[in-house]
Amino acid sequence: MLRQAMLAVSRSERAERVISTSPLTRDVVKRYVADDIAAVVGDLTRRGLLVTVDHLGEEVTDREQAAAAVGEYLTLLALLPAGADVSVKLTALGLRLSEQLAYEHAADICRAAAGRGVTVTLDAEERDTIHGLHAVHTALRRDHPDVGVVVQAYLPDSLERCEKLGGARVRLCKGAYTAPGAYTAPVEIDRSFVRCLKVLMAGTAYPMVATHDPRLLRIASTLAVLDGRDVTGFEYQMLYGVRPAEQARLAGLGSQMRVYVPYGDDWYAYLMRRLAERPRNVGFFLRSLMSRR
């Protein structure tokens, strides 16, 4: 119920006005959303961490906004080192207006990214956008085979999705939205995550294991060994500001450890969804203000 409440809050304009003006919230935002993206990327890279950068913003309502989002990503690419990744939400590129428009905009970003040695990952959103997400991803892979896509384990068809993504870069996460018929109990979501992970590790996809859950991290490392994947055959992904000591530990072991770094003024929905992913995150985010571990 708390998760549902937090997701409802993420869509409330009134709650956004109240929360966005809170001094405490500003402190949390600074911790989990980069204010100077070039400086943050530079710092993480120097410490041996990979990055995927997300310009916050979604659900655009006109073509001008979608074009502006593309422009922001093209500017961002000039700040990123080779080997970096950008995470793109298709509703920011106009998916609600036209699937073709979103495809064309995503293709523009993919072409520019390829020229800088940067990859692109299409981020997952609400359930009703998933068909368009995978349709655009399939079309993009014809010319940009390294474009990645996100699969959310909370959706019952996530396993089927993973089985169809042979050879693709696949970010597997638990999911931060709601949908009719979706898994809601943490144990159900975790089991789905592991089922998907087994398929990805045993197959030809490049798994991007997006979780902070210690048990799932151990399962991922064990499956990688059993399936004969070395440290270049998959990667871990964690959110900027979450478990930085664990991120450093994994990188120190030689693992591919990529940090998901969001930036931009449109941070409200992102932060509320992070809190909603698990009720205990509410306390976790507040405690983290006093500890960087």
N, C-alpha and C positions, 0 to 999 in steps of 0.2 A: 504493500500500500504506500509506503514511503517513496519507493521508486516511482510509482505512478504519480504521486503528488509532486515530486521533483521535476518529472517530465512535463507535467501541466504547468508548473512554475516557469519552465524554460520557454513556454509559448505565451506567457502573460506579459503584455506591455506594461501593465500597472506594476507587477512585481519587478520587472526590469528597471523601471524608473526608481523604485525604492532601493533595490539591491545595488544598482550601479552607482548610487551616490553614497553608499556606506563606506566609511574610512577602512573598516576591516576588510571589506570586499576588495578595495583597491590594493591592499597588501597581498591578498591572495592572488589577484590577477597578475601582479608584478612577478610573483613567484612562478606562475604556471603559463603565462603568456609573455613572450619576448617583447620588450619595449624597443630595443635596438637590435634588429634581426641580424645585421652584419656582424656586430660585436659578439652576439650569442653564438652564431654559427662558427665564427673564428675561434672562440674559446673552446667549444665542444670538439672541433676538428683538431686543435692542438693537443687535446687530451686523448686523442685516438678514437673518438666516437664518430660514427657516421650520422648524417642528419636527413630527415625528410621534413620539409617546411610547408606549412599550410597557411595561406593568406585567408584569415577568417572572413566569412561572409557566405551567404547562401540564399536560396529562394528569391532570386532577383525577379523583378516584375516587368522589366522592359529591356529592349535590345541595347540601349545605351548603357545600362548597368552591367549587362553581360560583357559588352565590349570593354568597359572599364576594368572588369575583373581580369580579362585577358591581358590588358595593358599592365596591370599590377604584376602578373606572373612574368611577363616578358622583362619587366624591370628587375624583378627578384632574381631572375636567372643570372644576371650580371654579377650578383653578389655571392653566388654559390661556387664552391670548388667542384672539380670533376669528381664523380662518385657520389655526389649528393642526389637527393630525390625531392620532387615536389608532390604534395598531395593536393588533389583538385576535386572539389565537389561540383558535380555537373549541374546542379540547380543554380550555382553561381555563374555558370556559363550559358544559362538560358534553357535548361532541360524542360522547365515548366512551359516554356513558350513553344519549343520545337526540338525534337530529338535531333533533327538534322543540324540545327543551329548549334546545339551543344557539341555535336560531333565535329563540326567545322572549327569551332573555337578550341576544342581539345586538340585537334590535329595541328593547329597553329602553335600551340604550346609544345606539343611533342616535337615538332620540327625544330623549334628554337632550342629546346632542351638538348636534343641530340647533338646539335652543333657545339654544345658546351660540355658534353660528356655527362649530362645529368639525365636521370630517368624520371618518369612520370607515373604516379599511381592514382587511379580513380577511386575516390573515397565513397563509401556506402552512406546512404541517408535513409529516409523514411521508406517503409515497405513498398509504397506505391511507386517509388522511383527505381526499384531494383531491376525490373525488366528493361527499362531504358538504359540503366547503368551497364548491364551485361551486353545489350545490343550495341551500344557505343564502343564498349571494350572490344568486342569481337571485330567490329569494323576497323577500329584503330590498329589492331594487331596485324592486319594485312600489310600495312606500310611501316608500322612501328611495333615489331614483335616483342620488345622489352617493356611495353606499357603494362603496368600492374593494375590489379583490381583488389578490392576488399570483399571478403566474405564474412558475414556475421553469424556466429554460431548459435545465437538465440533463435534464428529462423529455422523451422523444420526442414526446409529444402537445402540447407547449407551443405550437407554431405553430397547431395546430387550435384550442386554447383561445383564443389571441389573435384568431383570425379570427371567433370567436363573441362577442367582447366589445365589439362596436360601441357607442359612446356611453358606455362605462364608464370609470371611473378604474382604470388597470391599472399596478401596480408590477411591472416586469420585473426579475428578479434572476437570478443564475446558479444559486442553490440550494445548500443546506447539509445535504442529507440523502443517503441512498442508496436505490436501488430496483432491482429486477431489470430488466434491459434498458435502464437509463438510460445517458445519455452519461457517460463517466468521464474521457476524455482532455480536457485543457484546451482543445485546439484544437476538438474537437467541441462542447463547451459554448459556446465563443465563437461558433462559426458558427451554432449554434442561437439564441443571443442576438441576433445580427445579423438573422437571418431574422425573428424575432419583432418586433424593433425596426422593421424595414421595414414590416411589416403595421400596427403600431400608429401609426407616424408618418404613413403614407399613408391611414389610415382615420379613423374618427370618434371613436375612443377618446381619452382623455387619458393620454398616456404618462408614467409616473413611472420614470425611468431610474436604477435602483439598482445602481450599480457604482462602483468606485474605479479601474478599469482605464483608463489614459490613452488607449489606442487606441480602446476602445469609447466613451469620452466624446467623442473627436473624431468618430467615426462618427455618434454621436447628433446632435451639433451640425450636421454636414453634412447629414444626412437632414432635420433640421428646416428648414433653409434650402431644400433641394430641394423639400420638400413644402409650403412656404409657411406654416410655423408660426412665429409670433413668440414672444417670450420668455414670453408668458402661455399658450401652447398646449401646453406640456409642462414638466416639471421634472426636475431632478437630485436624487438622494437618496444620501446617504452616512451611514455609521455615526458616531456620536458618538465622538470621539477618534481617528478615522482620517482622515488627510490634511486637517487643519484649515486649512492654508494654501491648499490647492486649493479648499476650500469657500468661504473668504473671497474668493478670486480670482473664482470664478464669480458669487458674490453681487455683487461689485463691478462686474462686467460687466452687471449688471441681470438675470441669469438667476434663475429660481426655483430656489433651492437649499435643499432640506429635509434636516434632520439627524434621523436615526433615534436617539432617545434612550431606552435601556432603563433601568429602575430597579427596585429591589426586592431582597430577600434571595435569591431563587431564581435566582441568576446563573450557576450552574455550567454547565448544559447549553448556555446561550447562548454563553458564552465559549469552550467547547470546540468548538462548531460553527463559530465564527468562525475558530478556528485550523485547523479541518479543511477549510475551503472551498478553501484552497490551501496546500500544504506550506510555501511560502515565508512564509506568514503567521506561522508560529512564530517565525522570526527577526525578522520585521517587528515583531511585538508586543513582543519583548524589546528590540529596538533603540529602539523608541519610548519606552521608559522614560527614555532619555537625551536625547531630542529631541522637541519638540512640532511638528515639521514633518512 
